[in-house]
C-alpha cells in the first residue's frame, strides 16, 4: 500500500496541476476507488490539497 501512496503523490507532483481522481488513477495505473482512498490519506497527512471540488494537487 505504501508504494501506491508514493506513486499517487509522484503523479501529482510530476503533473504539477490540479487533477481529478480518474486522471490520477489513469496515470498511476490504479483503480479510481483505490486512488480516492489514497487521496483521503494524503489529505489527512497534509500532503495534498483540494483547491476546488473533486480536484487535487500536491502541496
Beta strands, then each sheet from edge to edge (+ up, - down):
strand 1: 48-49
strand 2: 57-58
sheet 1: 1+ 2-
end
